[in-house]
């Protein structure tokens, strides 16, 4: 009888079942094994579960392909995390179209306290590279242990990974194929460094053929893993703008470095800023300010609650949400309150200064009685 991982893989490769549909299926069963053991008449009551989908899900070919992938996983020390498991990235689980199964190679906690994604054009200019390097180095110099996520592509992506490695920060390379190959192949040696100081992450099985559509799917993981997405450089079209759009749809913060009106690879960043789809930043200081970050050694001692504090409407919504839920991470709180993380961060800081909220390990927040 196949093990649970085989069932998890089978769910992801069954024709007619995408990420959103798979999540619906999982929400209607207590355990994934039920999808393979329960009577079709019972499962047929779940929305959009047809006899043909059940047949494909439980087919011998599907399960054999899953077993073959497990052999590859075991041989190559690949890690997996499934949507319903505790090690699944908590930021990504909030995204309705998140992959139900992730594969990774390396050793890195995807639930780190501070995670940012850095993206940009494949045709990075010297100024763009300098902005990227200065941003990462600036965050490190401020004492932040930030996890840097990018797509291992040419240009800004590889610059972000290199800057993270140079500053002893862990970095995640999200790829649009299985872990049996590396695209672009010129970055193979750098990918080995990333595995030693972070991880490669994908939703794709081994032997997956390269397909331009998969890079868009990859971009949603880049956006979903992070608190904020920073666009360093971009023309008026490209994958970076897609990633920024996805991040905005997830209610995550988006930042962009501005450029001259005549610069081709600043046109996309300028457009994001001009249309209020991104916040203008020029340095690590700006990012620190807008995200409300404060180095651990500079955090102030807890303040006793003040009586009769006058709260803004946004602060009241956040405080009421924390009273109801007891404690929440910032990104989940932002999702519940339907506010961008930058606003939630500012409000939380004010609430904490007034002694109404306190910070817990793991970037959790709770109200104080």
Buried (B, 14 or more C-beta within 10 A) or exposed (E): EBEEBBBBBBBBBBEEBBBEBBBBBBEBBEEBBBBBEBEEEEBEEBEEBEEEBBEBBBBEEBBEBBBBBBEBBEEEEBBBBBBBEEBBBBBBBBBEBBBBBBBBBBEBEBBBBBBBBBBBBBBBBEBBBEBBBBBBBBBBEBEBBBBBBBBBBBBBBBBBBBBBBEBEBBBBBBBBBBBEBBBEEEBEEBBEBBBEBBBBBBBBBBEBEEEEEBBBBBBBBBBBBBBBBBBBBBBEEBBBBBBBBBBBBBBBBBBBBBBEEEBBBBBBBBBBBEEEBBBBBEBBEBBBBBBBBBEEEEEEEEEEBEEEBEBEEBBEBBBEBBEEBEBBBBBBBBBBBEBBBBBBBBBBBBBBEBBBBBBEEEBBBBBBE
